[in-house]
Amino acid sequence: MASESDLHDHHTGVRSAYKHVVRRNPYEPEFQQAVLEVLDNLSPALTRHPEYDDQRILQRLCEPERQVMFRVPWRDDNGNVHVNRGFRVQFNSALGPYKGGLRFHPSVNLGVIKFLGFEQIFKNALTGMSIGGAKGGSDFDPKGRSDNEIERFCQSFMTELHQHLGEHTDVPAGDIGVGAREIGYMFGQYRRLANRWEAGVMTGKGLDWGGSRVRTEATGYGTVLFTQRMLERNGKDLDGRRVVVSGAGNVALYSIERAQQLGANVVACSDSNGYVVDDKGLDLDLLKQVKEVERAGIDVYAERRGQSAHYVRGAGVWEVPCDVALPSATQNELDAKAARTLIDNGVIAVAEGANMPTTPEATSLLRRAGVLFGPGKAANAGGVATSVLEMRQNARRTSWSFDHAEQELAETMAGIHDRCEEAAERYGCPGDYVLGANVAGFERVGNAMLAQGLV
Ligand code: GLU
């Protein structure tokens, strides 16, 4: 768990804000960690702009504007009733309507949703677009549930949530455990309850009913585009590099796809039970068939792929030697031990496809070893940015081609990269994307909060 002694920053405003967060949010280690990671980089900005401290911008930022917690009752296929807990934390709307995904996973609790919502504020600010930060979800476990059970759960969840949403108020999307199928059931229930065909109220919709091309691919593609730009700034690129990706969900699959398109050899990915190494390079069509169509584990991939692949149960994917590592599964999946292994194996770049996948200790080891490090709030912002592209198409009742949407994503990722780079340089730490992302995101939200008075 993070504690006050982990704070390297000696700015008094930062220290007192963090102390306050720890005292007011006990038993929420992930939230405390996410706050620590941002605040720890802010003292140069606060020293330069005392008005942030005068107006208590840090304290205001760390307190969600609104938090909704609710009961989600649903009936399984055998007629048994279950009760889950639903959440929506509407963290900050200084830059636009609340925006952020919904996560369905047994590990979800209020602290996890608050950490994700807090991250989302800065991520969304970094896109340069007009969106605030939020996150939601439930401790519901979709694993092994039938399609009918998923439908009933989603309808019950939205029966409560719908009254808190709206295209100008709060616009959810997917996250872990929530993909196109779940968005469909929730959008359907919203439409019925609100009596409005309000496309802009959710993103990640199907292509036939208001969705955007490239939204499915966007988080993974964006992470790789960000990585490529970081490498290019250092006279390198992805062509011919050995890449390891953790996870085998939406972010991982489309990171693999884009990295392969750029000439990388992606040799490993993982799921909650183990990892697969494939020295010839992963066969993406087979992987998609197993994960997206059959919803099976990657051990099935290894079985079908034959000789070049082998499956390792239980162990960590970071022991596979690589040049580039893309943690794309979940929070705190890359710890100090894994970071040391990656460094010993000569890793040159790490970019976070997931939200906060690297522990604070691992992040500082990688940064100190001179590894290029793309923090999640910048590297994986392509997903939410493409959600805004979807909202733009909805508002104009139009639909773009794949090429057009992909071009917009590429320009957005370049902008995010350059905003981090520029802020890092301005504060005397060139190449430090962690500092750059936190400061650039903070300045944009902080300035909007200052301009809008005490809200
Ligand atoms: N859940 C995604 C994220 O972590 C996407 C959010 C969205 O599109 O609103 O950024």
Boltz pocket constraint, residues with backbone or C-beta under 6 A from the ligand:
constraints:
  - pocket:
      binder: B
      contacts: [[A, 99], [A, 100], [A, 101], [A, 102], [A, 171], [A, 172], [A, 173], [A, 174], [A, 175], [A, 203], [A, 355], [A, 380], [A, 381], [A, 383], [A, 384], [A, 385], [A, 387]]
      max_distance: 6.0
